[in-house]
Amino acid sequence: MSGFIIRAAIVALGLWLASAIVPGIEIRNGGSLIAAAVLLAVVNAIVRPVLIILTLPITLLTLGIFLLVINGLMIELVSALLHGFHVDGLWPAILASIIVSITGWLVNSFIGPKGNVEVIEIRRY
């Protein structure tokens, strides 16, 4: 359970950064930010795999770049479902998905699969 909370906090950090960097993304308050992060995690767990399977031919044709559109659509869906989180269009949503992905990638490099902080030791002999 703590791993889910840590990962939701990472997504919330990515969404906050996206709202600070990308024009057209608005988060009204901290509660909306947390709700958007949790809802995005649920949408990514349920809806995103179905869309990936349904759009597999176009994803293969574009060598995976269409996955950016799918990620943007997931952020658009969260925006449509949540009143405190607003995205102006698909391009801001795609940019936000890139920022959320990069933030998650950077922070998850320090967190293990169970949500624990990993310490890497480099030993020189």
C-alpha positions as CSV (number, residue, x, y, z in Angstrom):
1,M,0.0,0.0,0.0
2,S,2.8,2.4,0.8
3,G,4.3,1.8,-2.7
4,F,1.0,2.9,-4.3
5,I,1.0,6.1,-2.1
6,I,4.6,6.9,-3.1
7,R,3.9,6.3,-6.8
8,A,0.8,8.5,-6.6
9,A,2.9,11.2,-5.0
10,I,5.3,10.9,-7.9
11,V,2.5,11.3,-10.4
12,A,1.2,14.3,-8.4
13,L,4.7,15.8,-8.5
14,G,4.8,15.3,-12.3
15,L,1.3,16.8,-12.7
16,W,2.3,19.8,-10.6
17,L,5.4,20.3,-12.7
18,A,3.4,20.0,-15.9
19,S,0.9,22.6,-14.6
20,A,3.8,25.0,-13.8
21,I,5.6,24.5,-17.2
22,V,2.8,23.8,-19.8
23,P,0.4,26.6,-20.6
24,G,-3.2,25.3,-20.8
25,I,-3.0,23.0,-17.7
26,E,-4.7,24.2,-14.6
27,I,-4.9,22.6,-11.2
28,R,-7.1,24.5,-8.7
29,N,-5.8,23.3,-5.4
30,G,-3.9,20.5,-3.7
31,G,-6.9,18.3,-3.3
32,S,-7.5,18.4,-7.0
33,L,-3.9,17.5,-7.6
34,I,-4.0,14.5,-5.4
35,A,-7.4,13.4,-6.8
36,A,-6.0,13.8,-10.4
37,A,-2.9,11.7,-9.5
38,V,-5.0,8.9,-8.0
39,L,-7.6,9.0,-10.9
40,L,-4.8,9.0,-13.4
41,A,-3.3,5.9,-11.8
42,V,-6.7,4.2,-12.0
43,V,-7.3,5.2,-15.6
44,N,-3.8,4.1,-16.6
45,A,-4.5,0.7,-14.9
46,I,-7.9,0.1,-16.5
47,V,-8.5,2.1,-19.7
48,R,-4.9,2.5,-21.0
49,P,-4.2,-1.2,-21.6
50,V,-7.5,-1.6,-23.6
51,L,-6.6,1.4,-25.8
52,I,-3.1,0.1,-26.3
53,I,-4.5,-3.3,-27.6
54,L,-7.1,-1.6,-29.8
55,T,-4.6,0.8,-31.4
56,L,-1.8,-1.8,-31.7
57,P,-1.6,-1.6,-35.5
58,I,-1.2,2.2,-35.6
59,T,1.3,2.0,-32.7
60,L,3.4,-0.4,-34.6
61,L,3.1,1.7,-37.8
62,T,4.3,4.8,-35.9
63,L,7.0,2.8,-34.1
64,G,5.5,3.5,-30.7
65,I,5.1,7.3,-31.0
66,F,1.3,6.9,-31.0
67,L,1.7,5.9,-27.3
68,L,2.3,9.6,-26.6
69,V,-1.2,10.3,-28.0
70,I,-2.7,7.6,-25.8
71,N,-0.9,9.0,-22.7
72,G,-2.3,12.4,-23.6
73,L,-5.8,11.0,-24.0
74,M,-5.5,9.5,-20.5
75,I,-4.8,13.0,-19.1
76,E,-7.6,14.4,-21.1
77,L,-10.0,11.7,-19.7
78,V,-8.9,12.7,-16.1
79,S,-9.5,16.3,-17.0
80,A,-13.0,15.4,-18.2
81,L,-13.8,13.4,-15.1
82,L,-12.4,15.8,-12.5
83,H,-13.6,19.4,-12.1
84,G,-10.5,20.8,-10.3
85,F,-8.1,19.7,-13.1
86,H,-8.4,21.3,-16.5
87,V,-6.5,20.7,-19.8
88,D,-7.1,23.0,-22.8
89,G,-6.5,20.4,-25.5
90,L,-4.6,17.4,-26.7
91,W,-1.2,19.1,-27.2
92,P,-1.0,20.4,-23.7
93,A,-2.1,16.9,-22.5
94,I,0.7,15.2,-24.6
95,L,3.3,17.6,-23.2
96,A,2.0,17.0,-19.7
97,S,2.2,13.2,-20.2
98,I,5.8,13.6,-21.3
99,I,6.7,15.6,-18.2
100,V,4.8,13.2,-15.9
101,S,6.7,10.3,-17.6
102,I,10.1,11.9,-17.3
103,T,9.4,12.8,-13.6
104,G,8.3,9.3,-12.9
105,W,11.3,7.8,-14.6
106,L,13.7,10.0,-12.7
107,V,12.2,9.5,-9.3
108,N,11.5,5.8,-9.8
109,S,15.2,5.2,-10.5
110,F,15.7,5.8,-6.7
111,I,12.7,3.8,-5.6
112,G,12.5,0.0,-5.5
113,P,9.6,-2.2,-6.6
114,K,8.1,-2.2,-3.1
115,G,8.2,1.6,-2.8
116,N,11.4,1.7,-0.7
117,V,14.2,4.1,-1.4
118,E,17.1,2.2,-3.0
119,V,20.7,3.0,-1.9
120,I,23.3,2.3,-4.5
121,E,26.8,1.7,-3.3
122,I,29.8,1.9,-5.6
123,R,32.8,0.0,-4.3
124,R,36.2,0.5,-5.7
125,Y,38.9,-2.1,-5.2
